[in-house]
Amino acid sequence: MDSTSLGQVSQDGATDVDAVVIGAGIGGLYAARKLAADGLSVLGFDSAADVGGVWRHNGYPGARVDIEAYYYSFFDPEIYPKWQWSMRYPPQPELLAYLQHYADHYGLRQFFRFSTRVQAMQWEPQTNRWQVRTDTGETVYARHVVMATGQLSKSRQLPFAGVEDFQGQWLETSHWPDEPVDLTGKRVAVIGTGSSGAQVIAAIAGQVESLHVFQRTPNYVVPSQNSPMDQDRYRELSENLGELWDRVMETGVAYLAPTTEVSASAMTAEQQLQRLEDQWAFGGLSMTFAFPDQKTDWETNDLVSNFVRRKIRDAIDDPALADKLEPRDYPIGTRRLVVCNGYYEAFNQDNVHLVDLRTDSIERVTATGIETSAGFHEVDVIISALGFDAFTGALDSIDIRNAEGQKPTDGWESGPHAYLGLMVHGFPNMYVLTGPGSPSVLVNFNVHNVFHVDYVADLITFMDEHGHGSVEATREAQDEWHTQTQDAADGLLRKQVKNYMVHVNDDGSRVFIPYSGGWSKYVDIVTRIAEEGYSGFTFTGQRELDSTTANRAAAAVSS
């Protein structure tokens, strides 16, 4: 690690760097690489023992990405052509190996302190610095902080009495142990049937003695139709990465998908059915965009929902069980579609039992199992798959304070929001990658993180060129962007249905948290804002440029 990457050491022994990066997943790794390449001193932190982010923590059996690896990749000419994915939808070990390879190739571990948790951050306006304190006792001062903590990283805790009494093995899908876990012959309970719950259920059903699945809300679970990676296609894409990036940036979801501009009403019944069968055969998330109007039109959505419901019932032998597993209370696409092979088929096994929490509630956890209103289930292992405290959890896990002592989530009583989904008013020089008000969880996180990091890097260069010490979003711009975000979501069925992307206020008003106007439109808007001199941002605190920064700014201008 050279002196530039290390930063400077102050008289009190604290390190002073240009940028702190929190998180060593997709966004954090790219941020460290990009900012260091721009000549900034960078120091990163991650609570894990190594790189990987969610793809290190989510190491449960069956964990797999739900976007094809053609696009869930860094479009990097040094990486893309040489890496060999085995499947269209790679499993967690392969995704982790990919991120480790990326870190190895660019020597990114040198920028990170691992097994280190950031506990607190305090903005100091007199120096235009963030004071960053860790659980190891280290204090770092940074001009900029990149929050690469992700929107789906802080797991939800089990809300049941007696959790601390259980004497068996506790496991959590979102923080799976690094060491191997042998569930062979065990009596296992899985609580939660979202993406992680469904994947682990399908993966372990054949090896455990018994499996009790505690389901609150049935989900639409569709197969990935996974297959070996088409290496000829992959090679062709690798030879035209610039063109591929441009095509991806013109999509609504930040990856290429089998979409159509033809509405369901413009098709015959036979054409509608053929379209649905084609999407089913393609697999993955394709059922969420079978027709362009299914997100806003109840009748069109019913076509898709009923088609998938029939597929679900066809996979389940017991009609009474199918009644419990079939999602009927909400339309498809209003919750995150779950992609998993063999989920419903697992319930055809004699050792797999469904506990329907709509009629059989959990009363408490005991030393040996789970007590419900209908009886007791003795188990050796409890696996929590309750999902994440989305949007706010990762930020609230750090005591972040601005000059007035406020936390970034203090102003989110009526729903999380940030200017462009990137900066929170009142918190200078702090960038929340894929934050609330960006497309975020609606699109490909890999592409989104890269775009946001590039945007942050350009903004920092702009500041250095003009001698600015700090930047933050104005209150007016943040409020206006929040209005635009809600306008984009008006008419969406998803906004009308309970799900983690919707914040419901006490008066019944609903706030849709991500920007739903489409990836390409979002990119166009925020790019134009940059080209117009970063309208909606306010720059303060002129600072004297040191020689390193001056040289960096001069190089940026000349290029």
N, C-alpha and C positions, 0 to 999 in steps of 0.2 A: 504494500500500500504506500503510495508516494505522499509527499507532504500536501499536495493539493487535495487529494481525496480525504486525508486525515483532518484537514482544517487546522485551526490554530488553538493553542492551549493558553488560557488566560492566567493571570497571576494567581487566582484562587484555585487553579488546577482543573477548571472546567474546560471542556472542549467547545470551541466556537466553529460552527460550520455554516456553509451556505444553506444546506437543506438537510432536514431530517425526514426519513421515509419510514412510516410505521406499517409494517406488514411485508412479508417476503413471498407473497403469492404472485399471481400474474401481474397485477398492477405495480406492486412494489419492486419486483425484479426489473420490469421495464423502466420504471422511474429511476432506479439507481443507475441503470445503464445509460439512459438518455441524459440525465442531468450531469453525470460524471463526464460523458462525452462532450457536453457543452462547456466543460471546464469548471464546473462547480464542485466544491468540496461536499461530500455526501456521507451521511452516517445513517444506517438503517437499524431498526429493532424488530425482533419477532420473538414471541413467547415460546415458539417451538424450537426444537434442537437443530433444525435445518430449514432449507427453503421448501416451498410447496404450497403454503397457505391452506385453503380449504381442501386441496388435493393431497395434503399431508394429513390433516385432521380427519377427513371423511374417508377413512380407510376400512370401512365396514364391508363385509362380504356382499358382492353384487354392485358395489358403487361404480357408476358409469356416467359419462357425460351424455347429454341428450341433444347435442348439436354435432353434426358431422365434423370429423377432424380435419377435413379439407379447409374448414373455416375457423375451427376452434384451435387456431395456431397463430404464432407470430409470423407475419408475412415477411420474413427476413431472408434475404438471398443467401446468407451464410448458414442458415438453419434449415429452412423449409426443404430444399432439394436433398439434403443429406439424411434427414430423419425419416425413419420407416415406421409408419403406423401399421398395426396389424389389422385393425378393424375400422369400419366407418365410425362406430361409436366406441372408442377405446375404454377399457376398464381403468379404475383408479391407479393401479400400480404403473400402468403405462403412462398415464398423464403425469404422475409424480416423477417418473424417470425422465420425461420430456422436459419438465421444468428444472430438474437437476442438471440435465445436459445443457440447457440454456445458461444456467448459472455457471457451469464449468467452462463453457465456450468463451464467455465474456469475463470470467474471473469475478463474478459478482459477490461471492461470499465475503470478499475482503471488505465490503462496505457495511456488513451487517454484524450486529451483536445478537447472537442467538441465545435462547433460553433467558431472554430479558424482556420484561414487560414494562411498557411505559405506564407509569402510575398517574402522573400529573403534568399539566402544561399550563404555563402562565405567560400571557402576553405582556411585554415590558415596552410601553410606548416610547420611553425616553431613549431606548437603544434600537428600537424597531427589531426586537428579537423575541423569539419564544424561548422561555426557560423550560426545558424538558427534563423531567426527573424519572428515574427508573427504579424498579424494585431491587436493583443491585446497589443502590446508593449513588449512582452516577448522575451528574448534572451536565446537561449539554445546552448550549445556546445556539439557536438556529434562526437565520433570517426567514426561512420558509419551512413549512411542515406539510408534507404530502400524506394525507390519510388514505393509505391503501389497505384499509381494514375490511373493505367489502361490506355489502348490504345484507348478506346471508352468511354471517360468521359467528355471531353471538347466539348460542343455543338457548332455547327456552327450558326452564327447569320444571320438573314434575310438580304439579300443584296439589298433591295428595297428602293427606295426613299419614304419619308413620313412616315416611320415606327413610328416615334415619334408622329405623328399627330393622330393616331388612338385613339378614345375615348371609344371603347368597351373593352372587356376583352381579354388580352393577355395570352396565355398559351403555355408552351413549354413541349413537351413530355419528354425530358431529365432532366427537373427540375420541375416536376409536384408538385403543392402545397400539403402540408401535410393535410390541411383541405379539407373536401369534396367539390367537384365541381359538381353543378347540371346544366346539359346542357339541361334538359327537356324543349322542346318547343322553344329552341334557334335557331337562324340562325347562322350556324357555317361554317367556312372555315378551311380546313386542307391543309397545304402546305407541300408536300413531301409524297411519297408513298413507302418509304423503309419499314423496319421491323416495326418501331414504328408507322409510318403513317398508314400502312395497318391494324395493330392491333387496333388502336384507331378508324379508319373508320368503321371497322366491328363491333366494340363494341357499338358505339354511333348512328349508322345509324337509329336504330329503335326508338330512344327517342327524336331526335332533330326535329325541324320543317322543316329545310332544311339543306342540307349538300353539300357544294361545295368543290370538291376535285381538287386541283391544282397539276397536274402531269406533270413533265418534261420528265422522262424516265420511260416507263412501266417496271415493274419488274415481274419476275417469282414468283408467289405466290402459294404455295402448302399447302394443309391441313396437320395438325399434326396427324390426325386420333387419337386424344387424347382419352384416356379411363382411368377408375380407375386403380390405381396402383395394379399390381399383387402382393398381399401381401405374397403369398406363395413363389414366386420367390424372392421377396425382403428379406424375412426371410432367404432363402437359401443363398443368396449372403452375408447377414450380418454374417452368420456363417463361411464364408470363405473369409474374407476381404483381407487377405494377398495374397491369390491366385487371387482374383479379381484384386487387384492392379497390380500384375505381368502381368496379361492378358491385362489390359488396357495399361500398359507401352510397350507392344509389338505391339500395333496398330499404324496406321498412323495418327489417329485423337484424341487420348487420351480418347476414349470411345469405347465400343463395338457396332458395327453397322453391318447391313446385307450387307457385301461386298462379292465380288467374285473375283477369280483369272482368270476366263474365259473371254476372250475378246469377244466383240460383233461379230467379224469376224469368231469366232469359233462356233457360234450358228446359228441355222436355223432361219428364219423369225418368226416362231411360238415360238421358244424358246426365242428370243429377246423380243417379245411382252409379253410373260408370265413373263419374268424377270422384265420388266417395270411395269406390273400390280402388281406384288408382292411388288416392292419397293413403289409404290403408296399406296398400302394397308397398308404397315408398317408405312408410314407417316414421318413427320419431314424432316430432311436433307437427307434422304436416296436417293433421286433422284440425288444427286451430286456424288454418287458412285454406280450407277447402273452397270457400266462396268469399268474395270480398265483403259481402254484406252480413256475414254470420255474426259479426261482433256487435251489430246495431239492430238487426231485425230478428224479432222473436221467432217468426215463422221459418226463416232460413236456418236459424240456429237449431230449431226443433228437428229439421231434416238431419243435421249432423249429429245432434245428441241422440236421437232415436236410432240412427244407424249404429253408433258405437254401443248403445245399450243392447241392441240385438246381438252384437258381437260378444259382449260380456256374457249374456245369458247362454249363448251357444257354447261358451267355454266351461260352464259350471253344470255339473251333473244334477245337483239337487235344486229344484225350482224354489223351494222355501229359502234355501241359502242364497240363491241368486236374488231373491227379493231384498235381502239385507245388504248384499254387495253392490247392487245396481244403484248408481246415483240418479235420483229422481227429482230432488228438490232444487236443483239449480242447473242452468244450461252449461254446456261444454265451453271451455275457454274462459269462463269467469273465475276459475281457480287455475293454478298452474297445472297443465296437463302432465300426468305422470307417465313416464316412458319406462317400461319394464317388461321383459319377456317372462312368461310362465307364472305370472302373479295369480290369476284366477284359477289356473290349473292346479296350483298348490293346494287350494281348498278342496280339491277332489280326493286328497290323501286322507286316510283315516286318522293320522296323528295331528292334523291341523284343525283347530277349533276357533270359530269366530265368537268373540264376546261383543255384542252390540251395545255400545254405551248409550245409545238413545233410549234403551229400555232397561239396561242392566248397568247402573252406574257404579263407579269405583267409590267405595266408602273409606277404605284405608289400606295401606301397605303394612304387612306384619313381618315378623322375623322370617317366616317361611313362604310367603306368597302374597297374593292380592285378594282382599275381601271385597266382594261386590254385593249389590242389593239382592242378588239371586243366589249367591253361594260363594265358596272359597276355592281359589285356584292355587294349588301348591306348586311352586316353581323353584328351580335352582338358579336361574339367570333372568334378570329383567333388563330388557334393551329399551332405552328411551329414544324414540324417534319423533319428538314433538315439534321439530322444525326450529325456526330461528326467530329471535327478537329483531325483526327486520327494520332497517333504516336508522333506528335510534340506539340499538343495543351496543354496537361497537363503539359509538361515540360516548355513550354514557358509562362505558366500562373504564374510561379514563377521566380523571378530574380536570377537565379543560376549562380554563377561566380566561376571560378577556380583561381588559383594563378596568372594567366596572365590576368585575367579579361574577359576571354572568356565564352560564354554560351555553353551548350552541343549541341545545334542545330546549332551553327555557322559553323561547318564543314559539314553540311548536305545539302549544295547547290545542290549536285548531288544525293540527296536521303538520307533519314534517315538510319543510320547503327550503330551498336554497336557490340562489340566483344561478340560472343555467344548470342547476343540479350540481354545482361545483363549489360555490363560495357562500358562506353564511354571513349576512350583514353583522358587523360588530366584531368580526374575527379576522383581522388582517393576515395576509400571507399564509392562510391555512386553506388547503385545497382538499375537498372531499370527493375522491374519485367515484364516479357512477352514483352520485348522491341523489337525494330526493328532488324531483324536478328535472331529472335527466331521464332518458329512456331506460336506463338501469336494468332492472330485472326482466324487462320486456324484450331485451335484445341479447346478442352475443357479447358476453362480458369480456372476452379476449379482445375483440376489436374495439369495444367501448373503452376499456382501460388504456389501450395504446393511443386512441384519439384524445382522451382526456389528458394523458401525460404530455403528449406533444403540445397540446393547447397550453398547459401550465408552463412548459419549457419556453414556448414562444412569449408568453406573458412575462416571465422572468427576464428574458432577453430584452423585451421592450422596456421594462423597468430599469435595467442596467444601462441601456442606451440613453435613457433620459434622466438618470441619476435619482430615481425614485427609491425611497426606503420602504414603502409599504403600499399595499393595494387591498381594497376591500369592495364588496358589493354595496351599492347604495340601498337604503331602505326602499326608495321609490322603485328602483329597478327590480329588486327582489319581489316586491308586492305585485308589480306589473307582470313579472314572469309567472308568478303563482296564478294570476288570473288567466294568462295564456295557457298554462298547464291545465287548468280546470275547463277552459273553453274547448281544448282539444279532446277532453274526456267526456264532454257532454254527449249524451246519446249512447254511450257504451253500455252494453248490458253488464259488463264487469263492474261498473261504478254502482250499479243498482243491487249488487249481490255481495253478501258478506265475504270478505277475503282479506288477506294481509296487505293488499295494496290499497285498501280503502280505509280512511280514518272517518269514523262517524262521531260527530259532535253531539253535545248534550241536547241541542235543539233539533237533532235529527238530520241536519245538513251533512252532506257527504263530501269528502275531499279525496280525490284520486291522486296518489302520491307520485308515481312516475309520470314522465312526459309521454303521452300516448299518440302524439301526432305523427310518429314514424321516424325511423332512424335518419333517413336522407333529409327530411325536412329539418330535423334538429341540427344536423351537421351544417346545413345551409345557413340556418339562423345564427348559430354561434360563430361560424366562420365569418359571416358578414359583420358581426359585432367586432371581431378582431380587426378586420380590414378597415373598419371605420374608426379605429383608434380606441377600441375597448369602451364603447358606450355602456353605461350602467356600472362601471367601475370608477372608483375615486382613488387617486394617487396622492400620497402625502409623504412628508418627511424626506426632503431633499438630503442626500448624503454625499459625502466626499468619496469619489471613486478611488480605491486603492489601485495599485499597478496591475494586479492580476485581473480585477474586474474591468479596468479600462481596456486592457488588451483583449479581453473576451468580448467586450462591447464593440471594439473596433473591428475585430474579426467578423462579428455578426453583421455589422454594417457592410463590410466589404464583400461578404458572400451573398 
